[in-house]
Amino acid sequence: MKLLVRNLARNTTEEELRSLFAVHGTLQSCTIVMDKETGESKGFAFVEMPKVGEAKVAIKTLNGMDVDGSKIRVKKAEDTVKKDDSDAE
């Protein structure tokens, strides 16, 4: 299951994110989206967890958690995010 992690502090690293999610199960990938021009974090990331049950536990546990001074938001990533942003929260 692919998860979208939003509202990340700009200084949060992939290693920190991996550590948070690894507690809840196996990670397939963890990628913080970076600005191509500045090289800084855009404040969101994608985490892939192959086991749906573990991913659901991670969502419930980590959504709203304070990480580096920011309350992160964790939800299942929608496949259509890039095409149609009109169904955003």
C-alpha positions, 0 to 999 in steps of 0.5 A: 500500500502506498501512503502519502505523508503530508505536512512534514517539517522541511528538516525531516529526513528519509532516515527519520521517516523510515524509522517511524514507519519501520516500527509498524512493519516492512517498508518497500520504499520511502521517498521525500519529494524534493524541490528540483531547484532548491534541493529542499523538501517540499514537505511531503513524502511517499512510503510504500508498505507491502502488507496492507494490515501493517500500512493501516496500523501505521496510518492509525498510529502516525496520523497526527503525530508531531514530528520535528515540530509538525503534525504529520498527516498520513493517508493512503495515497490515491493513484489519481493525485497527479491527474485530478486534485479536485478530490483533495480533503 
